Amino acid sequence: MILLAMMNVNMGALVGRRYMEIKMDILANNIANVYTPGYKNLRAFINEKTEGSTKERIFPGLEAIQSYVDFSLGPLIETKNPLDLAIETEGFFVIMTANGRAYTRAGQFTINAEKKLVTKEGMAVLGEGGEIRLDGSDIRIESDGSIFVDGNFVDRLKIVDFENRGALIPAGRCLFLNSDIRNREKAPEKIEVKQGYLESSNVNIMRELLEMIATIRAYEAYTKMEEISGEAKTKLLDSMRF
């Protein structure tokens, strides 16, 4: 019984230490993207419930360490660039990547050599009619996403939302992929687009720094616990040999 208890303590310390390592990586990434337009911070947690059951496990396995995206809105910053767009309400711009559709809140767009509206990386921004071609000098985008070039209607930005935003997973470059085919795109209840603005990161730098300090201390505590538990187990096993 004593040996089993020690093994449980050691496992708890191992999971706790690994959790703090993952949490540190996430916090560091959040801090690195504090000035990245459209970035959504990540949070780490331990899912202590066994799949398909409400019974909590005393010592969850390493697979229970998970993360989720905080989709709360970031503050808007004015740029006066007509190709910078921000969504004031819920929803995502739809981007066509080499692997299919992706979704983003980062509206820092440009026009490529083919006169198409694209991301900084060159991926097409989709309108309700597909890829958006902007061939003209005066580009005006209304609050509902309608696009006018030199006074002529061109298309309307395709902006979508989801019933379950938790199924959206980060894919880098502030893009998200829908990981559940049952989680279909839907039209947002309300669309408010602001031209000449960008949504800034929703990272609270002070919160992240304070949480990083607490995480470092917790990591050190778990490491010490693991060392003490390991030493105690070794002594117990040695004594049982005689």
CORVEN-V608336 format. One record per residue. RES is the residue in one letter. PSI is psi in degrees with one decimal (* if undefined). D_FIRST is the distance of its C-alpha to the first C-alpha in Angstrom with 1 decimal. Layout:
res=(RES	RES)
psi=(PSI	PSI)
d_first=(D_FIRST	D_FIRST)
This chain:
res=(M	I	L	L	A	M	M	N	V	N	M	G	A	L	V	G	R	R	Y	M	E	I	K	M	D	I	L	A	N	N	I	A	N	V	Y	T	P	G	Y	K	N	L	R	A	F	I	N	E	K	T	E	G	S	T	K	E	R	I	F	P	G	L	E	A	I	Q	S	Y	V	D	F	S	L	G	P	L	I	E	T	K	N	P	L	D	L	A	I	E	T	E	G	F	F	V	I	M	T	A	N	G	R	A	Y	T	R	A	G	Q	F	T	I	N	A	E	K	K	L	V	T	K	E	G	M	A	V	L	G	E	G	G	E	I	R	L	D	G	S	D	I	R	I	E	S	D	G	S	I	F	V	D	G	N	F	V	D	R	L	K	I	V	D	F	E	N	R	G	A	L	I	P	A	G	R	C	L	F	L	N	S	D	I	R	N	R	E	K	A	P	E	K	I	E	V	K	Q	G	Y	L	E	S	S	N	V	N	I	M	R	E	L	L	E	M	I	A	T	I	R	A	Y	E	A	Y	T	K	M	E	E	I	S	G	E	A	K	T	K	L	L	D	S	M	R	F)
psi=(-41.0	-42.9	-40.3	-41.5	-40.5	-39.3	-39.0	-42.2	-41.9	-40.5	-41.2	-40.8	-39.3	-47.3	-42.8	-43.4	-42.5	-38.3	-42.6	-33.1	-46.3	-42.1	-39.6	-43.1	-42.6	-45.1	-41.7	-40.1	-39.6	-46.9	-38.6	-23.1	19.9	-26.8	14.9	116.7	134.3	0.0	138.7	126.6	154.8	150.7	141.7	149.0	163.4	119.2	103.3	8.1	130.2	141.5	129.9	8.0	152.2	0.3	124.9	139.2	141.2	-44.2	93.0	148.9	172.8	-27.2	-13.3	-10.4	117.4	173.4	159.3	159.2	132.6	106.3	16.1	149.2	141.2	160.1	151.5	142.6	136.8	132.2	-22.5	4.1	120.4	-16.4	2.0	124.8	141.7	141.3	115.4	-22.1	-167.0	162.0	172.8	145.0	147.6	126.6	137.1	113.8	177.8	-21.2	14.3	-163.9	143.4	169.6	144.3	157.4	-5.4	110.3	34.5	87.4	170.3	179.4	130.0	-175.1	-22.4	10.6	26.2	145.3	122.7	166.7	173.6	-26.4	-1.8	9.7	140.2	135.6	128.9	142.5	-179.1	-22.0	7.1	-144.9	146.1	122.9	125.6	91.3	89.8	-178.4	-33.4	104.4	121.2	131.4	120.7	169.2	-23.8	5.0	-0.5	135.5	128.2	133.9	120.2	38.4	-7.1	133.8	131.8	-51.7	-179.9	132.7	136.7	111.4	126.0	164.7	179.8	150.2	-41.1	93.2	-17.9	-18.2	-6.1	126.5	142.2	139.0	17.3	158.0	33.7	22.6	152.5	145.8	147.0	114.3	-1.7	112.7	-20.4	-14.8	86.2	155.4	146.4	158.1	132.6	152.1	-32.8	141.8	128.2	105.8	136.3	119.9	140.6	16.7	158.1	144.2	123.2	172.2	148.4	18.3	127.7	103.3	-39.0	-41.1	-42.3	-41.6	-42.1	-40.3	-32.2	-41.5	-45.5	-36.9	-41.2	-43.7	-40.8	-39.1	-44.7	-38.9	-43.6	-38.4	-43.9	-41.8	-42.2	-40.0	-46.0	-43.0	-41.6	-42.0	-41.6	-40.0	-39.7	-44.4	-41.0	-44.6	-38.1	-41.8	-27.3	-12.1	-16.1	*)
d_first=(0.0	3.8	5.4	5.0	6.1	8.6	9.8	10.5	12.3	14.2	15.2	16.5	18.4	19.8	21.1	22.4	24.2	25.7	26.8	28.6	30.3	31.6	32.6	34.5	36.4	37.4	38.5	40.5	42.2	43.1	44.6	46.5	48.1	49.0	52.7	52.4	54.4	52.6	49.1	46.2	43.1	39.7	36.5	32.9	30.1	26.7	27.0	23.8	25.0	24.5	28.0	29.6	27.1	26.8	23.1	21.6	18.8	16.2	16.5	19.8	20.8	23.6	26.1	25.7	27.6	31.1	34.4	37.4	41.0	42.5	45.9	47.3	51.0	52.0	55.2	58.4	60.5	64.2	65.4	68.8	68.3	69.4	66.9	63.9	62.5	59.9	58.5	58.5	56.7	53.8	54.2	54.4	57.1	57.0	57.2	58.0	56.1	56.4	53.5	54.7	54.4	52.4	52.4	52.8	53.7	55.3	59.0	60.4	62.8	65.9	68.6	68.7	71.8	72.1	72.3	68.9	66.5	63.4	60.3	60.5	58.9	61.7	59.9	62.1	61.7	62.3	64.8	65.2	67.7	65.6	66.1	68.2	71.4	72.9	76.4	78.2	78.4	77.5	74.0	73.1	69.8	69.8	66.9	66.3	65.9	69.5	71.0	74.7	76.4	79.9	80.0	79.1	75.9	73.8	70.4	67.6	64.3	61.6	58.9	56.0	52.8	49.8	48.1	44.7	44.9	41.2	42.2	44.2	42.6	44.0	46.2	47.4	50.8	49.9	50.0	47.7	47.3	46.7	43.6	44.1	47.4	47.1	47.3	51.0	53.4	55.1	57.9	56.8	58.1	60.1	61.1	62.3	63.1	64.5	66.6	66.6	63.1	59.6	56.3	54.3	50.6	48.4	46.3	46.1	46.0	45.0	42.0	40.9	41.3	39.3	36.5	36.6	36.2	33.2	31.7	32.2	30.5	27.5	27.3	27.4	24.6	22.3	23.4	22.6	19.1	18.5	20.0	18.0	14.6	16.0	17.2	14.0	12.1	15.2	15.3	11.8	12.8	16.2	15.1	13.2	16.7	18.4)
